[in-house]
Amino acid sequence: MKKIFMVSILAAILALTTSNVMAECNCQKDLRGEINVSATAEKEVAPDTAQITIEITTYDAKSMQKAATENKEISDRIYTSIKSIINTSDGDYVKTSNYNAQALYKYVNNKRTFDKYQVSNNVIVKTKSIEKVGTIIDKATLLGATGINDLNFSLSNYDSQCNDLIAEASKKAREKADILAKGTSSIITGLKYASVSCNSSANNNRRAYVNSYKMMMAASADGAAESQETATPVSAGTIKLNANVNVSFYAK
């Protein structure tokens, strides 16, 4: 009986101690506040890389093979010519993609009839020689390209640029938190949560250029631009980078 009584006393003491510890922990947690801040950093930079998608489409009314052979000849000429213009030692490249061959049909009096064979192919050029973009497009057109499907400008050191902006935004966020803590007689004791993001938007006339170029190509009698003494002007514009930081600090 005495043994049971002693066990009961120890259990009661343990329960009381645990209760006090939990109360103390909860009290400390309740007393710790938070400071939430956000900050941004942005800049505009000139792109150093261009990617051009050149379209080559050929037709033949009688033979798929003839359309394919003509397409290959044009693609090879463009490929070889552009490769001599770009700087492959600097990471520039030219490649072919999206090869497609099909028979086209038309409807006459609600009846589907064979029209012609079509073979299409894209030559993709990526180069850091921004100043040569106009020359590349003109050369491709003169050699038989039927369109410029896309023209993109980008940054080769995008990640590094973003990391610099995130560091700048983070510094601004901490400065804001320190000002707020000082104004409320608080002290920052640690970091609770942080989220960061970085995105870009291009400020250039890429789409307008591609669309106007397609219109010019469609208006051309033979689908090729006339020889020019100077390359077609192409504006690369700028790329705007924006970093956002949302931070939550512990304070007391």
TAURVEN-V697788 format. One record per helix or strand of 3 or more residues. SS is the DSSP state (~ for helix, > for strand). FROM is the first residue (numbers start at 1). TO is the last residue. If there is no record, write none. Layout:
# TAURVEN-V697788
SS/FROM/TO ; SS/FROM/TO
This chain:
# TAURVEN-V697788
~/2/31 ; >/33/45 ; >/49/60 ; ~/64/85 ; ~/88/90 ; >/93/108 ; >/111/127 ; ~/130/142 ; >/147/154 ; ~/158/183 ; >/188/203 ; ~/206/219 ; >/238/251
